[in-house]
Amino acid sequence: MKFTINRDLLLQNLTSVSKALSTKVQMPVLTGIKFEVKKDCILMTASNNEISIQALVKANEQLLVEEEGNFLAPGKYLIDLVRKTESKDIDFIGYEDNSIKILANKSNFTLKGLDNDNYPIISFDNSPTFITIDSINLKQIIRKTTFATSLSEARVILTGVSFQTNKEKMQVVATDSFRLAKKTLIFDHEYPDVKVVIPSKSLEELNKILEETDEVVEIHFTKTKALFKYRDLLYQTRLLEGTFPNTDSLIPTQFLTSVTFNKNELISAIERVSIFSNMEVSSIIKFVLNADKTAEISSKTEIGDAKEELLPLKCDNGVAFQIAFSSKYFVEALRSFNSTEVTIHFTGEIKPFIITGEYDHHLVQLILPVRVA
């Protein structure tokens, strides 16, 4: 095996596939990146049993393949080596003793390969059940939902994000049973029915690879896996087993009052009021709406108390009431909106409330309040 590759091109693809590298020492073979060197391309593959990623690099002026072959390189060390070299091009030469000689300018490295024969067979097969979506919209979906998934393994299904399609509509929902994020997309044509739950961690790693462009991403679904095809990259993740809860009935449609604020000003006020609690999940703030349509938020901790007055941009109904909720959940929900103005729709002092944005069509964030003395 022998090939020469542009250093930046190699590092870019290694960085992408490395997101699937395993850190478990009991499975050393999965700490490696598999290279399949063909006459016209190189395939780089990594897997940790949760996700698998394969990058395709086609032979061109940045890749010259002189001799075919396969090898399994220790991922961490190879990436560090490539990252620290300053050579424009890097030469790889394979030897029979499973070692790889790497030449970069005046640097000469010999890297011992892992056992390629024990590497699992990973298939990246297309499915007749697939949808297409542009990269920027997929990134937005991930950013606006994954934060609301559960961190607890008590209900594993809630650690994932539900994707459900019905004709021209796709609903993406995440919830940890204390809050809910829901994003709806309307397409200009019908898609096959899909009902899957994708692990949030898999989506977050995918989000690091995607760029905010209008390039199309194909998402192929089987009973156990979802395959994302993006540029020359294949990103495959397992699906979560189980039934995702029906959340449609949780979102209220009738409200006691709706109050509109400047999003950034509201976030800043909450962060100031929560300064004594470091924005933990257990950090509770109280929101009070007065009959004159003014508002205030406050918090009370062992360290101290804080209170701040707010002047809404708009208030539909000046009803005197108060409600308490997690400041962390509230700020995370607010930050999911692109809009400069957000509206909080209250249904009562101990009932869930929702947040919508001026320009964030089909995005709803729901938060459950907490009881305070």
C-alpha positions as CSV (number, residue, x, y, z in Angstrom):
1,M,0.0,0.0,0.0
2,K,1.3,3.4,-0.9
3,F,-0.3,6.8,-1.4
4,T,0.3,10.5,-1.1
5,I,-2.4,12.9,0.2
6,N,-2.8,16.6,0.9
7,R,-2.4,17.2,4.6
8,D,-5.4,19.5,5.0
9,L,-7.7,17.2,3.1
10,L,-6.6,14.3,5.2
11,L,-7.0,16.2,8.5
12,Q,-10.5,17.4,7.5
13,N,-11.7,13.8,6.9
14,L,-9.9,12.4,9.9
15,T,-11.6,15.0,12.1
16,S,-15.0,14.0,10.7
17,V,-14.7,10.3,11.1
18,S,-13.0,10.6,14.5
19,K,-16.3,11.5,16.1
20,A,-17.2,7.8,15.9
21,L,-14.0,6.6,17.6
22,S,-14.4,4.5,20.7
23,T,-12.7,5.4,23.9
24,K,-13.3,2.0,25.5
25,V,-10.0,0.3,26.1
26,Q,-11.7,-3.1,26.3
27,M,-12.4,-2.8,22.5
28,P,-9.0,-1.5,21.2
29,V,-10.0,-2.3,17.6
30,L,-12.7,0.4,17.7
31,T,-10.1,3.0,18.6
32,G,-8.7,2.7,15.1
33,I,-9.6,4.3,11.8
34,K,-9.8,1.8,9.0
35,F,-8.3,2.8,5.6
36,E,-9.4,1.1,2.5
37,V,-7.0,2.3,-0.2
38,K,-8.3,1.7,-3.7
39,K,-7.0,2.7,-7.1
40,D,-9.4,5.6,-7.5
41,C,-10.3,6.5,-3.8
42,I,-9.7,6.0,-0.1
43,L,-12.4,5.1,2.4
44,M,-11.8,6.0,6.0
45,T,-14.2,4.4,8.6
46,A,-14.6,4.6,12.3
47,S,-17.2,3.1,14.6
48,N,-18.1,2.9,18.3
49,N,-21.1,0.6,17.9
50,E,-23.4,3.6,18.5
51,I,-22.4,5.6,15.4
52,S,-20.3,4.7,12.4
53,I,-18.8,7.2,10.0
54,Q,-17.2,6.7,6.6
55,A,-15.5,9.3,4.5
56,L,-14.8,9.0,0.8
57,V,-11.7,10.8,-0.7
58,K,-11.5,10.5,-4.5
59,A,-8.2,10.3,-6.3
60,N,-7.4,13.7,-7.8
61,E,-4.6,16.3,-7.7
62,Q,-4.7,16.1,-3.8
63,L,-4.6,12.3,-3.7
64,L,-2.3,10.0,-5.6
65,V,-2.7,6.2,-5.1
66,E,0.3,4.2,-6.2
67,E,-0.5,0.9,-4.5
68,E,-3.8,-0.5,-3.0
69,G,-4.2,-2.0,0.4
70,N,-5.9,-1.8,3.8
71,F,-4.8,-0.9,7.3
72,L,-6.2,0.1,10.7
73,A,-4.4,3.0,12.2
74,P,-4.7,4.1,15.9
75,G,-7.0,7.0,15.5
76,K,-5.9,9.3,18.3
77,Y,-2.2,9.1,17.4
78,L,-2.7,9.4,13.7
79,I,-4.8,12.6,14.1
80,D,-2.3,14.1,16.5
81,L,0.5,13.3,14.0
82,V,-1.3,14.8,11.0
83,R,-2.4,17.9,13.0
84,K,1.1,18.7,14.2
85,T,2.9,18.2,10.9
86,E,3.4,21.3,8.6
87,S,4.0,19.4,5.4
88,K,1.7,20.2,2.5
89,D,1.6,16.5,1.4
90,I,2.0,13.3,3.4
91,D,3.2,9.9,2.1
92,F,1.9,6.6,3.5
93,I,3.7,3.3,2.9
94,G,2.4,0.0,4.3
95,Y,4.6,-2.9,5.3
96,E,3.9,-6.6,5.8
97,D,4.4,-6.4,9.5
98,N,1.3,-4.3,9.8
99,S,3.2,-1.1,10.3
100,I,2.8,2.2,8.3
101,K,5.6,4.5,7.4
102,I,4.5,8.1,7.3
103,L,6.7,10.8,5.6
104,A,6.0,14.5,6.0
105,N,8.8,16.8,4.9
106,K,11.8,16.0,7.1
107,S,9.6,14.0,9.6
108,N,9.7,10.2,9.4
109,F,7.2,8.2,11.5
110,T,6.5,4.5,11.8
111,L,3.1,3.7,13.2
112,K,2.1,0.2,14.3
113,G,-1.3,-0.7,12.9
114,L,-4.1,-2.4,14.8
115,D,-5.5,-5.9,14.0
116,N,-7.4,-5.1,10.8
117,D,-8.9,-8.7,10.6
118,N,-10.9,-8.2,13.8
119,Y,-12.5,-5.0,12.7
120,P,-16.3,-5.4,12.4
121,I,-18.0,-5.5,9.0
122,I,-20.0,-2.2,8.8
123,S,-22.6,-1.8,6.0
124,F,-23.8,1.6,4.9
125,D,-26.8,0.5,2.9
126,N,-29.4,2.8,1.3
127,S,-33.0,2.2,2.2
128,P,-36.1,2.7,0.0
129,T,-37.5,4.7,3.0
130,F,-35.7,8.0,3.0
131,I,-36.2,11.8,3.1
132,T,-34.1,14.7,1.9
133,I,-33.5,18.0,3.8
134,D,-31.0,20.8,3.3
135,S,-28.1,20.9,5.7
136,I,-29.0,24.3,7.3
137,N,-32.5,23.1,8.2
138,L,-31.2,19.9,9.7
139,K,-28.7,21.9,11.8
140,Q,-31.6,24.1,13.0
141,I,-33.7,21.1,13.9
142,I,-30.9,19.6,16.0
143,R,-30.0,22.9,17.7
144,K,-33.7,23.6,18.6
145,T,-34.5,20.2,20.0
146,T,-31.7,18.1,21.4
147,F,-31.1,20.3,24.5
148,A,-34.5,19.2,25.8
149,T,-33.8,15.5,25.8
150,S,-33.3,13.6,29.1
151,L,-29.9,13.0,30.6
152,S,-31.2,10.2,32.7
153,E,-31.1,6.6,31.5
154,A,-34.2,5.8,33.6
155,R,-36.3,6.2,30.4
156,V,-33.9,5.6,27.6
157,I,-36.5,6.6,24.9
158,L,-36.4,10.2,26.3
159,T,-32.7,10.5,25.6
160,G,-33.5,10.6,21.9
161,V,-35.4,12.9,19.5
162,S,-38.5,11.7,17.8
163,F,-38.8,12.1,14.0
164,Q,-42.2,11.5,12.5
165,T,-43.3,12.2,9.0
166,N,-46.9,12.2,7.7
167,K,-47.3,13.1,4.0
168,E,-45.9,16.7,3.6
169,K,-45.3,17.2,7.3
170,M,-42.4,16.2,9.6
171,Q,-42.6,16.7,13.4
172,V,-39.4,16.6,15.5
173,V,-39.9,16.4,19.3
174,A,-37.7,16.1,22.3
175,T,-38.7,16.0,25.9
176,D,-37.3,15.1,29.3
177,S,-40.9,15.1,30.9
178,F,-40.2,18.6,32.4
179,R,-39.9,20.5,29.1
180,L,-40.6,19.9,25.5
181,A,-39.2,21.2,22.2
182,K,-41.2,20.7,19.0
183,K,-40.2,21.7,15.5
184,T,-42.5,21.1,12.5
185,L,-41.4,21.2,8.9
186,I,-43.7,21.4,5.9
187,F,-42.3,20.0,2.6
188,D,-43.6,20.7,-0.9
189,H,-44.1,17.0,-1.6
190,E,-45.1,13.8,0.3
191,Y,-42.6,11.6,2.1
192,P,-43.0,8.0,3.2
193,D,-44.3,7.5,6.8
194,V,-41.4,7.5,9.3
195,K,-41.6,7.1,13.0
196,V,-38.1,6.8,14.7
197,V,-36.2,8.0,17.7
198,I,-32.6,9.1,17.2
199,P,-30.2,9.4,20.1
200,S,-29.6,13.0,20.9
201,K,-25.8,12.5,21.3
202,S,-25.7,11.1,17.7
203,L,-27.4,14.2,16.4
204,E,-25.1,16.5,18.3
205,E,-22.1,14.8,16.8
206,L,-23.6,15.0,13.3
207,N,-24.3,18.7,13.9
208,K,-20.6,19.3,14.3
209,I,-20.0,17.9,10.9
210,L,-22.8,19.7,9.0
211,E,-22.2,23.2,7.6
212,E,-24.9,25.8,7.2
213,T,-25.5,25.5,3.5
214,D,-28.3,24.5,1.2
215,E,-26.6,21.2,0.3
216,V,-29.0,18.3,0.5
217,V,-28.7,15.6,3.1
218,E,-30.4,12.2,2.4
219,I,-31.6,10.4,5.5
220,H,-32.2,6.7,5.0
221,F,-34.2,4.8,7.6
222,T,-34.4,1.1,8.5
223,K,-35.9,-0.6,11.6
224,T,-32.7,-0.2,13.6
225,K,-30.6,2.5,11.9
226,A,-30.6,6.0,10.3
227,L,-28.1,6.8,7.7
228,F,-27.2,10.4,6.8
229,K,-25.6,10.9,3.4
230,Y,-23.8,14.3,3.2
231,R,-21.3,15.2,0.6
232,D,-18.8,12.3,0.5
233,L,-19.6,11.4,4.1
234,L,-21.8,8.6,5.4
235,Y,-23.0,9.0,9.0
236,Q,-24.9,6.1,10.5
237,T,-26.5,5.8,14.0
238,R,-28.5,3.2,15.7
239,L,-32.1,4.0,16.6
240,L,-33.6,3.8,20.1
241,E,-36.1,1.0,20.8
242,G,-39.4,1.7,22.4
243,T,-42.4,3.9,22.0
244,F,-42.0,7.7,22.2
245,P,-44.8,9.3,24.2
246,N,-47.6,11.1,22.4
247,T,-47.0,14.7,23.2
248,D,-49.6,16.4,21.0
249,S,-52.1,16.8,23.9
250,L,-49.6,18.4,26.1
251,I,-49.3,21.6,24.1
252,P,-52.1,24.0,25.2
253,T,-54.1,26.0,22.7
254,Q,-56.0,28.3,25.0
255,F,-54.2,30.9,27.2
256,L,-54.8,33.1,30.1
257,T,-52.5,35.7,28.7
258,S,-49.6,36.1,26.2
259,V,-46.7,38.4,27.0
260,T,-44.1,39.5,24.4
261,F,-40.5,40.4,25.3
262,N,-37.2,41.3,23.5
263,K,-35.5,37.9,23.6
264,N,-31.9,39.1,24.4
265,E,-33.1,41.6,27.1
266,L,-35.2,38.8,28.7
267,I,-32.2,36.4,28.7
268,S,-29.9,39.0,30.2
269,A,-32.5,39.8,33.0
270,I,-32.9,36.1,33.9
271,E,-29.1,35.6,34.0
272,R,-28.8,38.6,36.4
273,V,-31.5,37.3,38.6
274,S,-30.0,33.8,38.6
275,I,-26.5,35.0,39.4
276,F,-26.5,33.5,42.9
277,S,-27.5,30.0,41.6
278,N,-25.2,29.6,38.5
279,M,-28.1,28.7,36.3
280,E,-28.5,25.2,37.6
281,V,-31.5,23.0,36.8
282,S,-32.7,23.5,40.4
283,S,-32.4,27.2,40.1
284,I,-36.0,28.5,40.3
285,I,-37.1,31.9,39.3
286,K,-40.5,33.5,40.0
287,F,-42.3,35.4,37.3
288,V,-45.0,37.9,38.4
289,L,-47.4,39.6,36.0
290,N,-49.2,42.6,37.4
291,A,-52.7,43.9,36.5
292,D,-51.1,47.0,35.0
293,K,-49.2,44.7,32.5
294,T,-45.8,45.2,34.1
295,A,-43.8,42.2,35.1
296,E,-41.0,41.2,37.5
297,I,-38.8,38.2,37.9
298,S,-37.1,37.2,41.2
299,S,-35.0,34.4,42.8
300,K,-34.2,33.5,46.4
301,T,-31.2,31.3,47.4
302,E,-29.1,30.7,50.5
303,I,-26.5,33.2,49.1
304,G,-29.0,36.0,48.5
305,D,-32.1,37.3,46.7
306,A,-32.5,39.1,43.4
307,K,-35.4,40.9,41.7
308,E,-35.7,42.8,38.4
309,E,-38.6,44.6,36.8
310,L,-39.6,44.0,33.2
311,L,-41.6,46.0,30.7
312,P,-43.2,43.7,28.1
313,L,-43.3,44.8,24.5
314,K,-46.9,43.6,24.4
315,C,-49.3,42.0,26.8
316,D,-52.7,40.6,25.7
317,N,-54.4,40.6,29.0
318,G,-53.3,42.2,32.3
319,V,-54.1,39.4,34.7
320,A,-52.4,39.4,38.0
321,F,-50.7,36.0,38.6
322,Q,-47.4,34.4,39.3
323,I,-45.6,31.3,38.2
324,A,-42.2,29.7,39.0
325,F,-39.9,27.6,36.8
326,S,-36.3,26.5,36.1
327,S,-34.2,29.4,34.9
328,K,-31.9,27.0,33.1
329,Y,-34.7,25.4,31.1
330,F,-36.2,28.8,30.3
331,V,-33.0,30.3,29.0
332,E,-32.1,27.2,26.9
333,A,-35.6,27.4,25.4
334,L,-35.2,31.1,24.6
335,R,-31.8,30.6,23.0
336,S,-33.3,28.1,20.5
337,F,-35.2,30.9,18.8
338,N,-33.8,33.0,16.0
339,S,-36.4,35.7,16.5
340,T,-35.6,39.0,18.3
341,E,-39.0,38.9,19.9
342,V,-40.5,36.0,21.8
343,T,-44.0,35.5,23.2
344,I,-44.7,33.5,26.4
345,H,-48.2,32.0,26.5
346,F,-49.4,31.3,30.0
347,T,-52.3,29.0,30.8
348,G,-52.2,29.3,34.6
349,E,-50.0,29.4,37.7
350,I,-49.4,25.6,37.9
351,K,-50.0,24.7,34.2
352,P,-47.5,24.3,31.4
353,F,-46.7,27.4,29.3
354,I,-45.3,27.7,25.8
355,I,-42.9,30.0,24.1
356,T,-43.1,31.0,20.4
357,G,-41.0,33.3,18.3
358,E,-41.9,36.1,15.9
359,Y,-40.1,34.5,12.9
360,D,-39.6,31.0,14.2
361,H,-42.6,29.4,12.4
362,H,-43.6,26.0,13.6
363,L,-41.3,26.0,16.6
364,V,-42.8,25.6,20.1
365,Q,-41.0,25.3,23.4
366,L,-43.0,24.1,26.4
367,I,-41.9,24.2,30.1
368,L,-43.6,22.8,33.2
369,P,-43.8,25.2,36.2
370,V,-42.8,24.2,39.7
371,R,-44.7,24.8,42.9
372,V,-43.1,27.2,45.4
373,A,-44.1,28.2,48.8
